[in-house]
Each structure stands twice: as C-alpha cells, then as structure tokens.
C-alpha cells in the first residue's frame, strides 16, 4: 500500500484522514503535517496516523495531498521541492492554485492533480471536481479520485471548467444555507417556534434533494408536481419570479466563477 501524506491539519485535512480510514486505509500508511503541533498531535491521537515535518513527509510519501491555504502554498512547495521523487503524485486542494502554478514550483515532470472539494465532505457527502496536470498519469488520477471518493462523489473534468465547479459545488453549500436561513426566518415571521421552523426546513431540503437524486426526474417536473393551479405554491413562485430570484442565482454564480478566475491569476 502506498503512503499518503496530508499537508495541513485543518478541517479538510482531517476530513480526508477520517474518510480514508473509514474506507479501509491503514492509519499507519497515512502521515500528517501542520504548523500547529497541538492540532497535528491531537489529530494523530484521534486517528492513529503518523506525524512528520513537511520535508520528511514528502520523503516517505508516494502521494502528497496539499491542504494548506492558498497564501501558504508557495512556501510549502519551496520546502518540499527537493523531497518530491519521480513517480510521486501531488494533489492540491487549495482554491485558485492552478496545475501550472504547481508544476512550475515542483521538479520537472511531477504528476499534479488539482481538486475543488466542498464542505459536505465533512459528512461523507462531498462533491469534488478533479483535473490532471500536464504530466499526470492515469494511475495518479485514479489515486486522487479514490482519495476524494472516501468522503463523497468525484467528477473528472478539464481544468478550464474548475472555475465553474468552484462557483457551483465549491461555493454551492453556502447558497443552500442562505436559502435555508431565509425559509427559517419566514417560518418565525409566520409565528412558528424557531426550532420547529428549522426542523421543517431542513427535512424539506433533505427530502427534496433525495427526490432529485433517487427519482432522476428533471427539477422542473418535480416542481410542477407540487404546483397546483391557483394554489399556494404557485402564489409563492410568482413572487420569486417577480423578484427575479432565478436570474439573481445565475448572476451570483457567474460572479463566483469570475472571482475564482481572478484568484487563479493571482489577483487578491
């Protein structure tokens, strides 16, 4: 079994560690690094993985998973550069860091994969987009796919689409939470206790998502099944249309994609 090193002991780093172990990986085959000794040691204690310095982890690992913040990436790549061996795979989960950026700061010919994950990976319901770099092998791409599959679903696609992936699934959970907040507030305005409103909205969201996934019906078909002529649902949907909510969502997601492109080109 190959050794996987996860650089960064934050939320996504620990999510990957726990997902890999649940999916059958041996804790001894996993190495973690991080800037906070207390955080890294606590993670190691919880999961039984090894702790190493960045350079040592790069020396022993076949797959290097970079889970640091984008602003910390340059320093990490400089530190591990001389410890990345031919045949290693480098997988980056940092937003806005392109494969070209990684390849230019790693040994020539290094196999690089860029990943755009999202936070539902915390509950094994993540949605990740993965894109290979110029030198990425099929085996390394499959390895990256297996890594991310431990905590959700994975789709392979060309890197040119990752700004759209960022805008839809990367940032998408926040849009859903935003809608949930609004629906809960509406319930409170209508006189429901907040806890009751929250339970109603969360279960409705879960049920609607499950219907989409299991019935494979188009969302328009499912929406029309709820929308009786002259009824309550169409009265609400008319208000949403009058306030151009659909157009606002499209514009918002376009803005997120544009911002992703700016970040990838180095604009802060």
C-alpha atoms as an extended CHARMM CRD file, in Angstrom:
* protein
*
       268  EXT
         1         1  UNK       CA              0.0000000000        0.0000000000        0.0000000000  PROA      1               0.0000000000
         2         2  UNK       CA              1.2920000000        3.4550000000       -0.8390000000  PROA      2               0.0000000000
         3         3  UNK       CA              1.9970000000        6.0870000000        1.8010000000  PROA      3               0.0000000000
         4         4  UNK       CA             -0.1520000000        9.2100000000        1.6510000000  PROA      4               0.0000000000
         5         5  UNK       CA              0.9850000000       12.4390000000        3.3040000000  PROA      5               0.0000000000
         6         6  UNK       CA             -1.5860000000       15.1200000000        4.0660000000  PROA      6               0.0000000000
         7         7  UNK       CA             -0.0250000000       18.5530000000        4.4380000000  PROA      7               0.0000000000
         8         8  UNK       CA             -2.2920000000       20.6880000000        6.6230000000  PROA      8               0.0000000000
         9         9  UNK       CA             -4.1870000000       19.5080000000        9.6900000000  PROA      9               0.0000000000
        10        10  UNK       CA             -7.1870000000       21.7910000000        9.2240000000  PROA      10              0.0000000000
        11        11  UNK       CA            -10.7930000000       20.8340000000        8.5890000000  PROA      11              0.0000000000
        12        12  UNK       CA            -10.2720000000       19.4110000000        5.0950000000  PROA      12              0.0000000000
        13        13  UNK       CA             -7.0780000000       17.6160000000        6.0990000000  PROA      13              0.0000000000
        14        14  UNK       CA             -8.7890000000       15.8270000000        8.9690000000  PROA      14              0.0000000000
        15        15  UNK       CA            -11.8430000000       15.1410000000        6.8000000000  PROA      15              0.0000000000
        16        16  UNK       CA             -9.6210000000       13.2740000000        4.3340000000  PROA      16              0.0000000000
        17        17  UNK       CA             -7.8110000000       11.3830000000        7.0930000000  PROA      17              0.0000000000
        18        18  UNK       CA            -11.0350000000       10.1680000000        8.7080000000  PROA      18              0.0000000000
        19        19  UNK       CA            -12.6390000000        9.3650000000        5.3280000000  PROA      19              0.0000000000
        20        20  UNK       CA             -9.6390000000        7.3260000000        4.1870000000  PROA      20              0.0000000000
        21        21  UNK       CA             -9.5730000000        5.3270000000        7.4100000000  PROA      21              0.0000000000
        22        22  UNK       CA            -13.3220000000        4.6370000000        7.2220000000  PROA      22              0.0000000000
        23        23  UNK       CA            -12.8650000000        3.4690000000        3.6430000000  PROA      23              0.0000000000
        24        24  UNK       CA            -10.2730000000        0.9040000000        4.7330000000  PROA      24              0.0000000000
        25        25  UNK       CA             -6.8810000000        2.6230000000        4.6280000000  PROA      25              0.0000000000
        26        26  UNK       CA             -4.4690000000        1.5920000000        7.3990000000  PROA      26              0.0000000000
        27        27  UNK       CA             -3.7050000000        4.5560000000        9.7100000000  PROA      27              0.0000000000
        28        28  UNK       CA             -0.0140000000        3.6340000000        9.6040000000  PROA      28              0.0000000000
        29        29  UNK       CA              0.0260000000        4.3700000000        5.8630000000  PROA      29              0.0000000000
        30        30  UNK       CA             -1.0790000000        7.9630000000        6.4980000000  PROA      30              0.0000000000
        31        31  UNK       CA              1.1670000000       10.8570000000        7.5150000000  PROA      31              0.0000000000
        32        32  UNK       CA              0.0050000000       14.3410000000        8.5680000000  PROA      32              0.0000000000
        33        33  UNK       CA              1.8630000000       17.6260000000        8.8800000000  PROA      33              0.0000000000
        34        34  UNK       CA              0.8380000000       21.0480000000       10.1240000000  PROA      34              0.0000000000
        35        35  UNK       CA              2.0550000000       24.3130000000       11.5780000000  PROA      35              0.0000000000
        36        36  UNK       CA              0.3210000000       23.8360000000       14.9290000000  PROA      36              0.0000000000
        37        37  UNK       CA              1.9280000000       20.9570000000       16.8860000000  PROA      37              0.0000000000
        38        38  UNK       CA             -1.0240000000       20.7530000000       19.2760000000  PROA      38              0.0000000000
        39        39  UNK       CA             -3.5430000000       20.4330000000       16.4340000000  PROA      39              0.0000000000
        40        40  UNK       CA             -1.4590000000       17.8940000000       14.4950000000  PROA      40              0.0000000000
        41        41  UNK       CA             -0.7390000000       15.7640000000       17.5530000000  PROA      41              0.0000000000
        42        42  UNK       CA             -4.4070000000       15.7920000000       18.5640000000  PROA      42              0.0000000000
        43        43  UNK       CA             -5.3800000000       14.6510000000       15.0520000000  PROA      43              0.0000000000
        44        44  UNK       CA             -2.7680000000       11.8860000000       15.1760000000  PROA      44              0.0000000000
        45        45  UNK       CA             -4.0310000000       10.7520000000       18.5690000000  PROA      45              0.0000000000
        46        46  UNK       CA             -7.6340000000       10.6030000000       17.3430000000  PROA      46              0.0000000000
        47        47  UNK       CA             -6.8500000000        8.6100000000       14.2060000000  PROA      47              0.0000000000
        48        48  UNK       CA             -3.5720000000        6.7640000000       14.8710000000  PROA      48              0.0000000000
        49        49  UNK       CA             -1.7060000000        8.3450000000       11.9510000000  PROA      49              0.0000000000
        50        50  UNK       CA              1.9480000000        9.3880000000       11.8940000000  PROA      50              0.0000000000
        51        51  UNK       CA              3.1560000000       12.9820000000       12.3580000000  PROA      51              0.0000000000
        52        52  UNK       CA              6.1840000000       14.3200000000       10.4870000000  PROA      52              0.0000000000
        53        53  UNK       CA              7.7870000000       17.5530000000        9.3720000000  PROA      53              0.0000000000
        54        54  UNK       CA              6.9470000000       18.6470000000        5.8140000000  PROA      54              0.0000000000
        55        55  UNK       CA             10.2550000000       17.5690000000        4.2520000000  PROA      55              0.0000000000
        56        56  UNK       CA             10.2460000000       14.1760000000        5.9990000000  PROA      56              0.0000000000
        57        57  UNK       CA              6.6300000000       13.5590000000        4.9770000000  PROA      57              0.0000000000
        58        58  UNK       CA              7.4750000000       14.3530000000        1.3590000000  PROA      58              0.0000000000
        59        59  UNK       CA             10.4020000000       11.9230000000        1.5240000000  PROA      59              0.0000000000
        60        60  UNK       CA              8.3050000000        8.9400000000        2.6280000000  PROA      60              0.0000000000
        61        61  UNK       CA              5.0650000000        9.6270000000        0.7150000000  PROA      61              0.0000000000
        62        62  UNK       CA              4.0770000000        8.3930000000       -2.7310000000  PROA      62              0.0000000000
        63        63  UNK       CA              1.0280000000       10.6670000000       -2.7650000000  PROA      63              0.0000000000
        64        64  UNK       CA              1.3090000000       14.1910000000       -1.3680000000  PROA      64              0.0000000000
        65        65  UNK       CA             -2.0030000000       15.9090000000       -0.6160000000  PROA      65              0.0000000000
        66        66  UNK       CA             -1.6820000000       19.6720000000       -0.1480000000  PROA      66              0.0000000000
        67        67  UNK       CA             -4.4690000000       21.0190000000        2.0910000000  PROA      67              0.0000000000
        68        68  UNK       CA             -2.8780000000       24.3290000000        3.0740000000  PROA      68              0.0000000000
        69        69  UNK       CA             -4.3360000000       27.7980000000        2.4650000000  PROA      69              0.0000000000
        70        70  UNK       CA             -3.5550000000       29.2910000000       -0.9720000000  PROA      70              0.0000000000
        71        71  UNK       CA             -1.3700000000       32.0020000000        0.6010000000  PROA      71              0.0000000000
        72        72  UNK       CA              0.7630000000       29.3170000000        2.2720000000  PROA      72              0.0000000000
        73        73  UNK       CA              1.2640000000       27.2300000000       -0.8700000000  PROA      73              0.0000000000
        74        74  UNK       CA              4.4050000000       28.8930000000       -2.2520000000  PROA      74              0.0000000000
        75        75  UNK       CA              6.3320000000       28.4020000000        0.9850000000  PROA      75              0.0000000000
        76        76  UNK       CA              5.2410000000       24.7470000000        1.2660000000  PROA      76              0.0000000000
        77        77  UNK       CA              6.2370000000       23.9670000000       -2.3320000000  PROA      77              0.0000000000
        78        78  UNK       CA              9.6570000000       25.5350000000       -1.7640000000  PROA      78              0.0000000000
        79        79  UNK       CA             10.1250000000       23.4360000000        1.3820000000  PROA      79              0.0000000000
        80        80  UNK       CA              9.2090000000       20.1020000000       -0.2190000000  PROA      80              0.0000000000
        81        81  UNK       CA             10.6330000000       20.7110000000       -3.7230000000  PROA      81              0.0000000000
        82        82  UNK       CA             13.8360000000       18.7090000000       -3.2110000000  PROA      82              0.0000000000
        83        83  UNK       CA             11.9560000000       15.8710000000       -1.4980000000  PROA      83              0.0000000000
        84        84  UNK       CA              9.4320000000       15.0900000000       -4.2590000000  PROA      84              0.0000000000
        85        85  UNK       CA             10.6250000000       11.9920000000       -6.1010000000  PROA      85              0.0000000000
        86        86  UNK       CA              9.9270000000       10.8980000000       -9.6840000000  PROA      86              0.0000000000
        87        87  UNK       CA              6.7320000000        8.8490000000       -9.6680000000  PROA      87              0.0000000000
        88        88  UNK       CA              5.1550000000       10.7780000000       -6.7840000000  PROA      88              0.0000000000
        89        89  UNK       CA              1.7050000000       12.3300000000       -7.2210000000  PROA      89              0.0000000000
        90        90  UNK       CA              0.9590000000       15.8040000000       -5.8450000000  PROA      90              0.0000000000
        91        91  UNK       CA             -2.7280000000       16.5380000000       -5.1950000000  PROA      91              0.0000000000
        92        92  UNK       CA             -3.7320000000       20.1170000000       -4.3490000000  PROA      92              0.0000000000
        93        93  UNK       CA             -6.9940000000       21.0770000000       -2.6420000000  PROA      93              0.0000000000
        94        94  UNK       CA             -6.1380000000       24.7890000000       -2.4760000000  PROA      94              0.0000000000
        95        95  UNK       CA             -8.6410000000       27.1210000000       -4.1540000000  PROA      95              0.0000000000
        96        96  UNK       CA             -7.3080000000       29.1170000000       -7.0770000000  PROA      96              0.0000000000
        97        97  UNK       CA             -3.9580000000       27.2810000000       -7.3140000000  PROA      97              0.0000000000
        98        98  UNK       CA             -3.5540000000       26.0480000000      -10.8940000000  PROA      98              0.0000000000
        99        99  UNK       CA             -1.6990000000       22.9540000000      -12.0370000000  PROA      99              0.0000000000
       100       100  UNK       CA              0.6320000000       25.2630000000      -13.9980000000  PROA      100             0.0000000000
       101       101  UNK       CA              1.4980000000       27.0930000000      -10.7550000000  PROA      101             0.0000000000
       102       102  UNK       CA              2.2430000000       23.7940000000       -9.0120000000  PROA      102             0.0000000000
       103       103  UNK       CA              4.2480000000       22.3270000000      -11.9020000000  PROA      103             0.0000000000
       104       104  UNK       CA              6.4230000000       25.4500000000      -12.1420000000  PROA      104             0.0000000000
       105       105  UNK       CA              7.4110000000       25.0910000000       -8.4620000000  PROA      105             0.0000000000
       106       106  UNK       CA              7.9540000000       21.3210000000       -8.3730000000  PROA      106             0.0000000000
       107       107  UNK       CA             10.5640000000       19.1160000000      -10.0910000000  PROA      107             0.0000000000
       108       108  UNK       CA             10.1460000000       18.8770000000      -13.8670000000  PROA      108             0.0000000000
       109       109  UNK       CA              7.6850000000       16.1620000000      -14.8540000000  PROA      109             0.0000000000
       110       110  UNK       CA              5.9050000000       15.9290000000      -11.4820000000  PROA      110             0.0000000000
       111       111  UNK       CA              2.4190000000       14.4140000000      -11.7210000000  PROA      111             0.0000000000
       112       112  UNK       CA             -0.0220000000       17.0440000000      -10.4130000000  PROA      112             0.0000000000
       113       113  UNK       CA             -3.7910000000       16.9140000000       -9.8050000000  PROA      113             0.0000000000
       114       114  UNK       CA             -5.9190000000       19.9340000000       -8.8570000000  PROA      114             0.0000000000
       115       115  UNK       CA             -9.0360000000       19.3380000000       -6.7520000000  PROA      115             0.0000000000
       116       116  UNK       CA            -12.0250000000       21.5360000000       -5.9160000000  PROA      116             0.0000000000
       117       117  UNK       CA            -13.7640000000       19.9340000000       -2.9010000000  PROA      117             0.0000000000
       118       118  UNK       CA            -16.6640000000       21.2250000000       -0.8110000000  PROA      118             0.0000000000
       119       119  UNK       CA            -17.6090000000       21.1820000000        2.8630000000  PROA      119             0.0000000000
       120       120  UNK       CA            -20.2420000000       18.3810000000        2.7800000000  PROA      120             0.0000000000
       121       121  UNK       CA            -17.1910000000       16.1010000000        2.5890000000  PROA      121             0.0000000000
       122       122  UNK       CA            -17.2950000000       16.5180000000        6.3850000000  PROA      122             0.0000000000
       123       123  UNK       CA            -20.3230000000       14.2000000000        6.4260000000  PROA      123             0.0000000000
       124       124  UNK       CA            -19.1480000000       11.9570000000        3.5530000000  PROA      124             0.0000000000
       125       125  UNK       CA            -21.4100000000       13.7690000000        1.0900000000  PROA      125             0.0000000000
       126       126  UNK       CA            -18.8010000000       15.8700000000       -0.6710000000  PROA      126             0.0000000000
       127       127  UNK       CA            -18.7320000000       16.7820000000       -4.3550000000  PROA      127             0.0000000000
       128       128  UNK       CA            -15.2380000000       17.2230000000       -5.7820000000  PROA      128             0.0000000000
       129       129  UNK       CA            -14.0220000000       18.1450000000       -9.2430000000  PROA      129             0.0000000000
       130       130  UNK       CA            -10.5460000000       16.8800000000      -10.1780000000  PROA      130             0.0000000000
       131       131  UNK       CA             -8.3150000000       17.9380000000      -13.0740000000  PROA      131             0.0000000000
       132       132  UNK       CA             -4.9900000000       16.4460000000      -14.1750000000  PROA      132             0.0000000000
       133       133  UNK       CA             -1.8730000000       18.4750000000      -14.8950000000  PROA      133             0.0000000000
       134       134  UNK       CA              0.3110000000       18.0740000000      -17.9780000000  PROA      134             0.0000000000
       135       135  UNK       CA              2.3420000000       15.1640000000      -16.5970000000  PROA      135             0.0000000000
       136       136  UNK       CA             -0.4020000000       13.3910000000      -14.6380000000  PROA      136             0.0000000000
       137       137  UNK       CA             -0.6710000000        9.6570000000      -15.2840000000  PROA      137             0.0000000000
       138       138  UNK       CA             -3.9200000000        7.7000000000      -15.4180000000  PROA      138             0.0000000000
       139       139  UNK       CA             -2.8650000000        5.8000000000      -12.2940000000  PROA      139             0.0000000000
       140       140  UNK       CA             -2.2460000000        9.0020000000      -10.3620000000  PROA      140             0.0000000000
       141       141  UNK       CA             -5.5750000000       10.4740000000      -11.4560000000  PROA      141             0.0000000000
       142       142  UNK       CA             -7.2880000000        7.2730000000      -10.2840000000  PROA      142             0.0000000000
       143       143  UNK       CA             -5.4380000000        7.5310000000       -6.9570000000  PROA      143             0.0000000000
       144       144  UNK       CA             -6.6690000000       11.1070000000       -6.4900000000  PROA      144             0.0000000000
       145       145  UNK       CA            -10.1950000000       10.0180000000       -7.3810000000  PROA      145             0.0000000000
       146       146  UNK       CA            -10.0250000000        7.2360000000       -4.7720000000  PROA      146             0.0000000000
       147       147  UNK       CA             -8.7800000000        9.7040000000       -2.1430000000  PROA      147             0.0000000000
       148       148  UNK       CA            -11.7090000000       12.0480000000       -2.6610000000  PROA      148             0.0000000000
       149       149  UNK       CA            -14.2270000000        9.2100000000       -3.0710000000  PROA      149             0.0000000000
       150       150  UNK       CA            -13.5870000000        8.3380000000        0.5820000000  PROA      150             0.0000000000
       151       151  UNK       CA            -15.7430000000       11.3100000000        1.5730000000  PROA      151             0.0000000000
       152       152  UNK       CA            -18.1320000000       11.8830000000       -1.3250000000  PROA      152             0.0000000000
       153       153  UNK       CA            -18.5310000000       11.8750000000       -5.0960000000  PROA      153             0.0000000000
       154       154  UNK       CA            -15.8930000000       12.8430000000       -7.6450000000  PROA      154             0.0000000000
       155       155  UNK       CA            -16.0850000000       14.0600000000      -11.2300000000  PROA      155             0.0000000000
       156       156  UNK       CA            -13.1250000000       14.2860000000      -13.6340000000  PROA      156             0.0000000000
       157       157  UNK       CA            -13.0090000000       17.2610000000      -15.9810000000  PROA      157             0.0000000000
       158       158  UNK       CA            -10.5660000000       19.5780000000      -17.7900000000  PROA      158             0.0000000000
       159       159  UNK       CA             -9.0580000000       22.3080000000      -15.6130000000  PROA      159             0.0000000000
       160       160  UNK       CA            -10.7220000000       25.0420000000      -17.6990000000  PROA      160             0.0000000000
       161       161  UNK       CA            -14.0170000000       24.0410000000      -16.0280000000  PROA      161             0.0000000000
       162       162  UNK       CA            -12.7910000000       24.2980000000      -12.4250000000  PROA      162             0.0000000000
       163       163  UNK       CA            -13.8630000000       27.9350000000      -12.0430000000  PROA      163             0.0000000000
       164       164  UNK       CA            -17.4220000000       26.8170000000      -12.8190000000  PROA      164             0.0000000000
       165       165  UNK       CA            -17.0720000000       23.8560000000      -10.4320000000  PROA      165             0.0000000000
       166       166  UNK       CA            -15.8640000000       26.2660000000       -7.7430000000  PROA      166             0.0000000000
       167       167  UNK       CA            -18.8750000000       28.5080000000       -8.3270000000  PROA      167             0.0000000000
       168       168  UNK       CA            -21.4450000000       25.6980000000       -8.3210000000  PROA      168             0.0000000000
       169       169  UNK       CA            -20.3660000000       22.9280000000       -5.9530000000  PROA      169             0.0000000000
       170       170  UNK       CA            -17.4400000000       24.5920000000       -4.1740000000  PROA      170             0.0000000000
       171       171  UNK       CA            -19.4150000000       27.6480000000       -3.0470000000  PROA      171             0.0000000000
       172       172  UNK       CA            -22.8040000000       25.9890000000       -3.5620000000  PROA      172             0.0000000000
       173       173  UNK       CA            -23.4050000000       24.8270000000        0.0200000000  PROA      173             0.0000000000
       174       174  UNK       CA            -23.3670000000       28.4810000000        1.1190000000  PROA      174             0.0000000000
       175       175  UNK       CA            -26.1770000000       29.3130000000       -1.3300000000  PROA      175             0.0000000000
       176       176  UNK       CA            -28.2570000000       26.4600000000        0.0610000000  PROA      176             0.0000000000
       177       177  UNK       CA            -27.6170000000       27.5610000000        3.6520000000  PROA      177             0.0000000000
       178       178  UNK       CA            -28.6150000000       31.0930000000        2.6260000000  PROA      178             0.0000000000
       179       179  UNK       CA            -31.9620000000       29.8540000000        1.2870000000  PROA      179             0.0000000000
       180       180  UNK       CA            -32.4690000000       27.7210000000        4.4040000000  PROA      180             0.0000000000
       181       181  UNK       CA            -31.8430000000       30.7790000000        6.6080000000  PROA      181             0.0000000000
       182       182  UNK       CA            -34.4390000000       32.7590000000        4.6640000000  PROA      182             0.0000000000
       183       183  UNK       CA            -37.0540000000       29.9920000000        4.9000000000  PROA      183             0.0000000000
       184       184  UNK       CA            -36.4900000000       29.6040000000        8.6490000000  PROA      184             0.0000000000
       185       185  UNK       CA            -36.8860000000       33.3610000000        9.1270000000  PROA      185             0.0000000000
       186       186  UNK       CA            -40.1300000000       33.2340000000        7.1560000000  PROA      186             0.0000000000
       187       187  UNK       CA            -41.3870000000       30.4880000000        9.4630000000  PROA      187             0.0000000000
       188       188  UNK       CA            -40.5890000000       32.6250000000       12.5170000000  PROA      188             0.0000000000
       189       189  UNK       CA            -42.3590000000       35.6180000000       10.9430000000  PROA      189             0.0000000000
       190       190  UNK       CA            -45.3960000000       33.3790000000       10.4440000000  PROA      190             0.0000000000
       191       191  UNK       CA            -45.4030000000       32.5220000000       14.1420000000  PROA      191             0.0000000000
       192       192  UNK       CA            -43.5950000000       29.1770000000       14.2760000000  PROA      192             0.0000000000
       193       193  UNK       CA            -41.0520000000       28.4840000000       17.0280000000  PROA      193             0.0000000000
       194       194  UNK       CA            -37.5450000000       28.7490000000       15.5450000000  PROA      194             0.0000000000
       195       195  UNK       CA            -36.7270000000       25.1150000000       16.3750000000  PROA      195             0.0000000000
       196       196  UNK       CA            -39.8770000000       23.9300000000       14.6160000000  PROA      196             0.0000000000
       197       197  UNK       CA            -39.2200000000       26.1280000000       11.5890000000  PROA      197             0.0000000000
       198       198  UNK       CA            -35.6650000000       24.7790000000       11.4050000000  PROA      198             0.0000000000
       199       199  UNK       CA            -36.8170000000       21.1520000000       11.5570000000  PROA      199             0.0000000000
       200       200  UNK       CA            -39.4450000000       21.7440000000        8.8680000000  PROA      200             0.0000000000
       201       201  UNK       CA            -36.9950000000       23.4640000000        6.5120000000  PROA      201             0.0000000000
       202       202  UNK       CA            -34.0650000000       21.0690000000        6.9880000000  PROA      202             0.0000000000
       203       203  UNK       CA            -36.1790000000       17.9580000000        6.4710000000  PROA      203             0.0000000000
       204       204  UNK       CA            -37.8850000000       19.5520000000        3.4550000000  PROA      204             0.0000000000
       205       205  UNK       CA            -34.4830000000       20.2930000000        1.9260000000  PROA      205             0.0000000000
       206       206  UNK       CA            -33.2510000000       16.7540000000        2.6450000000  PROA      206             0.0000000000
       207       207  UNK       CA            -36.4160000000       15.2300000000        1.2090000000  PROA      207             0.0000000000
       208       208  UNK       CA            -36.3300000000       17.3720000000       -1.9250000000  PROA      208             0.0000000000
       209       209  UNK       CA            -32.6530000000       16.5500000000       -2.5310000000  PROA      209             0.0000000000
       210       210  UNK       CA            -33.3690000000       12.8440000000       -2.0380000000  PROA      210             0.0000000000
       211       211  UNK       CA            -36.2250000000       13.0100000000       -4.5600000000  PROA      211             0.0000000000
       212       212  UNK       CA            -33.9300000000       14.6530000000       -7.1170000000  PROA      212             0.0000000000
       213       213  UNK       CA            -31.2790000000       12.0120000000       -6.6000000000  PROA      213             0.0000000000
       214       214  UNK       CA            -33.4580000000        8.9060000000       -6.4510000000  PROA      214             0.0000000000
       215       215  UNK       CA            -36.2160000000        9.6630000000       -8.9750000000  PROA      215             0.0000000000
       216       216  UNK       CA            -33.7850000000       11.1000000000      -11.5970000000  PROA      216             0.0000000000
       217       217  UNK       CA            -36.6640000000       13.3850000000      -12.6350000000  PROA      217             0.0000000000
       218       218  UNK       CA            -35.9120000000       16.8490000000      -14.0010000000  PROA      218             0.0000000000
       219       219  UNK       CA            -36.3560000000       19.5060000000      -11.2810000000  PROA      219             0.0000000000
       220       220  UNK       CA            -38.9840000000       21.2350000000      -13.4050000000  PROA      220             0.0000000000
       221       221  UNK       CA            -41.1090000000       18.0690000000      -13.3770000000  PROA      221             0.0000000000
       222       222  UNK       CA            -40.7820000000       17.7360000000       -9.6010000000  PROA      222             0.0000000000
       223       223  UNK       CA            -41.6030000000       21.4120000000       -9.0760000000  PROA      223             0.0000000000
       224       224  UNK       CA            -44.7090000000       21.1670000000      -11.2440000000  PROA      224             0.0000000000
       225       225  UNK       CA            -45.8950000000       18.1570000000       -9.2270000000  PROA      225             0.0000000000
       226       226  UNK       CA            -46.0970000000       20.4450000000       -6.1800000000  PROA      226             0.0000000000
       227       227  UNK       CA            -47.6160000000       23.3900000000       -8.0340000000  PROA      227             0.0000000000
       228       228  UNK       CA            -51.3960000000       23.0060000000       -8.1640000000  PROA      228             0.0000000000
       229       229  UNK       CA            -53.1630000000       25.5890000000      -10.3810000000  PROA      229             0.0000000000
       230       230  UNK       CA            -54.1930000000       28.5950000000       -8.3240000000  PROA      230             0.0000000000
       231       231  UNK       CA            -52.6160000000       27.0960000000       -5.1970000000  PROA      231             0.0000000000
       232       232  UNK       CA            -50.1940000000       28.2090000000       -2.5050000000  PROA      232             0.0000000000
       233       233  UNK       CA            -47.0280000000       27.0670000000       -4.2910000000  PROA      233             0.0000000000
       234       234  UNK       CA            -47.6830000000       28.9900000000       -7.4910000000  PROA      234             0.0000000000
       235       235  UNK       CA            -48.5030000000       32.0860000000       -5.4420000000  PROA      235             0.0000000000
       236       236  UNK       CA            -45.0710000000       31.8190000000       -3.8040000000  PROA      236             0.0000000000
       237       237  UNK       CA            -43.2510000000       31.0190000000       -7.0530000000  PROA      237             0.0000000000
       238       238  UNK       CA            -44.8180000000       34.0500000000       -8.7220000000  PROA      238             0.0000000000
       239       239  UNK       CA            -43.2850000000       36.2520000000       -6.0250000000  PROA      239             0.0000000000
       240       240  UNK       CA            -39.8940000000       34.6250000000       -6.5650000000  PROA      240             0.0000000000
       241       241  UNK       CA            -40.1780000000       35.2560000000      -10.3090000000  PROA      241             0.0000000000
       242       242  UNK       CA            -41.3120000000       38.8570000000       -9.7480000000  PROA      242             0.0000000000
       243       243  UNK       CA            -38.1900000000       39.4000000000       -7.6290000000  PROA      243             0.0000000000
       244       244  UNK       CA            -36.0240000000       37.7610000000      -10.3240000000  PROA      244             0.0000000000
       245       245  UNK       CA            -34.6190000000       35.1840000000       -7.9010000000  PROA      245             0.0000000000
       246       246  UNK       CA            -33.6820000000       32.7580000000      -10.6940000000  PROA      246             0.0000000000
       247       247  UNK       CA            -31.7450000000       35.4760000000      -12.5270000000  PROA      247             0.0000000000
       248       248  UNK       CA            -30.0770000000       36.5040000000       -9.2660000000  PROA      248             0.0000000000
       249       249  UNK       CA            -28.8130000000       32.9580000000       -8.7360000000  PROA      249             0.0000000000
       250       250  UNK       CA            -27.3480000000       32.8160000000      -12.2450000000  PROA      250             0.0000000000
       251       251  UNK       CA            -25.6830000000       36.2230000000      -11.7970000000  PROA      251             0.0000000000
       252       252  UNK       CA            -24.3390000000       35.2370000000       -8.3640000000  PROA      252             0.0000000000
       253       253  UNK       CA            -22.8150000000       32.0120000000       -9.6670000000  PROA      253             0.0000000000
       254       254  UNK       CA            -21.2730000000       33.8700000000      -12.6150000000  PROA      254             0.0000000000
       255       255  UNK       CA            -19.7250000000       36.2970000000      -10.0970000000  PROA      255             0.0000000000
       256       256  UNK       CA            -18.2910000000       33.4070000000       -8.0820000000  PROA      256             0.0000000000
       257       257  UNK       CA            -16.7350000000       31.8990000000      -11.2200000000  PROA      257             0.0000000000
       258       258  UNK       CA            -15.2580000000       35.2560000000      -12.2170000000  PROA      258             0.0000000000
       259       259  UNK       CA            -13.7640000000       35.6770000000       -8.7460000000  PROA      259             0.0000000000
       260       260  UNK       CA            -12.3020000000       32.1590000000       -8.9240000000  PROA      260             0.0000000000
       261       261  UNK       CA            -10.6350000000       33.0710000000      -12.2170000000  PROA      261             0.0000000000
       262       262  UNK       CA             -9.1940000000       36.2450000000      -10.6320000000  PROA      262             0.0000000000
       263       263  UNK       CA             -7.7770000000       34.2880000000       -7.6970000000  PROA      263             0.0000000000
       264       264  UNK       CA             -6.2080000000       31.7430000000      -10.0550000000  PROA      264             0.0000000000
       265       265  UNK       CA             -4.4880000000       34.5740000000      -11.9530000000  PROA      265             0.0000000000
       266       266  UNK       CA             -3.0370000000       35.9900000000       -8.7330000000  PROA      266             0.0000000000
       267       267  UNK       CA             -5.4820000000       38.8560000000       -8.1050000000  PROA      267             0.0000000000
       268       268  UNK       CA             -6.2630000000       39.2020000000       -4.4040000000  PROA      268             0.0000000000
